[in-house]
């Protein structure tokens, strides 16, 4: 399935703004869609099911009043023990005919069947080749490869290895996330064999995101060396900003799960995430301005002549 067959002709750049817990709000999603890239949010960001219904109502209205905007996507965690309202979220997605579901953690088979019945598409994020094979067998419409260096719950595989091995059995839509902060890296993924980029961290530093001003300031002041990988805060390996760990009252080089428990430190709320691409982020700008910038960088990269002439 091609990028345009899934997302339509309104897509300006091959980019999905990744759904980020406690960061992606309706203002950011709508700004992304209006700018011509796919905006997305985790269903969990709507704190109650009533809130989720309201968010979907607003997105439905946005689509009607902005027919040329890019589509939006909703992220649903499929594993019951991680999401006790999965069924209700899927039911609301079905009621509102959400155009794209981003599914995470679990078997996407049921979600695919239900989404296809209402005309929606499902793209599933994976961190390993085994998980990608299972998602492909479930007939998802696209795979998101979460590679080493991604923000949040991260993968471990290098994108060169990951993409090439996935392409041995998957010729469908391929989206890659991990350390993508500018138009050059979006183009590089296409050369590598991917179809789209999955960008999270760069959109934290936008005026529309609901990240706190402290979070945004720490992010733009950080480089790759200031990102640390830890399984302690959420129980799963994830990348965090070292300065946010200090801000939470911990020594970033010496802390334990017991320290985190005693101080009641919560992942995403008290310690903040970022990917390795953070060192390329130097300002906080409106989403429209950021997408304009990425497009300019992307077009320049496309136009650049190869080192060796054919």
Protein Blocks (a to p, Z undefined) as FASTA:
>chain_A
ZZklmnojmlmbdcdddddehklcfklmmmmmmnopacdddfklpmbfklmmmmmmmmmm
mmmmmmmbccddddddfbfklomklmmmmmmmmmnopabdcdeeiafklmmmmmmmnopa
cddddfbfklmmmmmmnopabdcdddehiahjddfbdfklmmmmmmmmpcbdcddeehia
bfklmmmmmmnopabdcdfklmmmpckbmcdfklmmmmmmpcfklpccdfklnopacddd
fklmmmnopafkbccfklmmmnopaehklpccddfklmmpcbdcdfklmmmmmmmmmmmm
mmpccfbdZZ
